[in-house]
Amino acid sequence: MPSRSTRSSASLAELAAELAVAVPQVVMHRLTRMAQAGVQPSARDRKEFQLMNDEKSVAFHESWAAMASQASSAQQQWLQSMMQVVWQPWFPMGATDSLAPLQVADVAMDIARQGLLPVHRQAVSNARRLNRIGLK
């Protein structure tokens, strides 16, 4: 896994690839643990199952908040470029540059990346933690 500073600048593809490795490990560990716990899970198992539920909720909300923030920032930049055209029409280059299809695609990828970061962070952290403690 990349260092924390590198991870923050990782591309969407890198985050998705790391997530594709971490998620099956976590799911396998937790499903095995559930099967071993049976109908009477231990206190340790109940704590892990509750943590699993809480983490999903927190990651979901962080993800949506991050995507909303990124989308809002992109909309503000777009509005600013539109206002420059309206208030300063004598400048030949302005808002039309910000509307290039590749730039719109980049904005969409940035929004998706911001949404994936909290999920990635939690899944990779869980994979490390669960691999360290193993199945007992």
C-alpha positions in Angstrom: 0.0 0.0 0.0 1.3 3.5 -0.7 2.2 5.8 2.1 -0.5 8.1 3.6 0.7 11.2 1.7 0.8 9.3 -1.6 -2.6 7.8 -1.0 -4.3 11.2 -0.8 -3.1 11.9 -4.4 -3.8 8.4 -5.7 -5.9 8.2 -8.9 -9.4 6.7 -9.0 -8.1 3.6 -10.7 -5.4 3.1 -8.0 -8.0 3.5 -5.2 -10.4 1.1 -6.9 -7.7 -1.5 -7.4 -6.6 -1.3 -3.8 -10.3 -1.6 -2.8 -10.7 -4.6 -5.0 -8.0 -6.4 -3.0 -9.0 -5.2 0.5 -12.8 -5.8 0.3 -12.7 -9.6 -0.4 -10.3 -10.0 2.4 -12.5 -8.2 4.9 -15.7 -9.9 3.7 -14.0 -13.4 3.9 -12.8 -12.7 7.4 -16.1 -11.4 8.7 -18.2 -14.1 7.0 -16.0 -16.8 8.4 -16.2 -15.1 11.8 -20.0 -15.0 11.6 -20.1 -18.7 10.6 -17.8 -19.6 13.5 -19.8 -17.5 16.0 -23.0 -19.3 15.2 -26.2 -18.3 17.1 -24.3 -17.3 20.3 -21.6 -14.9 19.3 -19.0 -13.9 21.9 -18.7 -10.4 23.2 -15.7 -10.0 20.9 -17.7 -11.1 17.9 -20.7 -8.9 18.8 -18.3 -5.9 19.1 -16.8 -6.7 15.7 -20.2 -7.0 14.1 -21.4 -3.7 15.6 -18.2 -2.1 14.4 -18.9 -3.4 10.9 -22.3 -1.8 10.9 -21.1 1.5 12.3 -18.2 1.7 9.9 -20.4 1.3 6.9 -22.8 4.0 8.0 -19.9 6.5 8.8 -18.1 5.7 5.5 -21.4 6.2 3.5 -22.0 9.6 5.1 -18.4 10.7 4.7 -18.5 9.6 1.1 -21.6 11.6 0.2 -20.4 14.6 2.1 -17.0 14.5 0.2 -18.8 14.2 -3.1 -21.2 17.0 -2.3 -18.3 19.2 -1.3 -16.3 18.4 -4.4 -19.3 19.0 -6.7 -20.1 22.3 -4.9 -16.5 23.4 -5.5 -16.7 22.5 -9.2 -20.0 24.4 -9.5 -18.5 27.5 -7.9 -15.6 27.4 -10.3 -17.9 27.0 -13.2 -20.1 29.9 -12.0 -17.1 32.1 -11.5 -15.9 31.5 -15.0 -19.5 32.2 -16.3 -19.6 35.4 -14.4 -16.3 36.5 -15.9 -17.8 36.2 -19.3 -20.8 38.2 -18.4 -19.0 40.9 -16.6 -15.9 41.0 -18.8 -17.1 40.2 -22.3 -14.1 41.8 -23.9 -11.8 38.9 -22.9 -11.8 36.3 -25.7 -11.1 33.4 -23.4 -13.2 32.7 -20.4 -15.9 30.3 -19.5 -15.7 28.3 -22.7 -12.3 26.9 -21.6 -13.9 25.5 -18.4 -16.5 23.7 -20.3 -14.2 21.5 -22.4 -15.5 17.9 -22.4 -12.2 16.6 -20.9 -12.4 19.0 -18.1 -16.0 18.0 -17.3 -14.8 14.4 -17.3 -12.0 15.3 -14.9 -14.5 17.0 -12.6 -16.7 13.9 -12.6 -13.6 11.7 -11.9 -12.6 14.0 -9.0 -16.1 13.8 -7.5 -16.0 10.0 -7.8 -12.5 9.9 -6.3 -13.6 12.0 -3.3 -16.5 9.7 -2.8 -14.3 6.6 -2.9 -11.7 7.9 -0.5 -13.6 7.3 2.8 -14.7 3.8 1.7 -11.1 3.0 0.6 -9.6 4.3 3.8 -12.0 2.2 5.9 -11.7 -1.0 3.9 -7.9 -0.9 3.7 -7.7 -0.2 7.4 -10.0 -3.1 8.2 -8.1 -5.5 5.9 -4.8 -4.6 7.7 -6.4 -4.9 11.2 -8.3 -8.1 10.5 -5.3 -9.8 8.8 -3.2 -8.8 11.9 -5.6 -10.3 14.4 -6.6 -13.3 12.3 -9.4 -15.7 13.1 -9.4 -16.9 16.7 
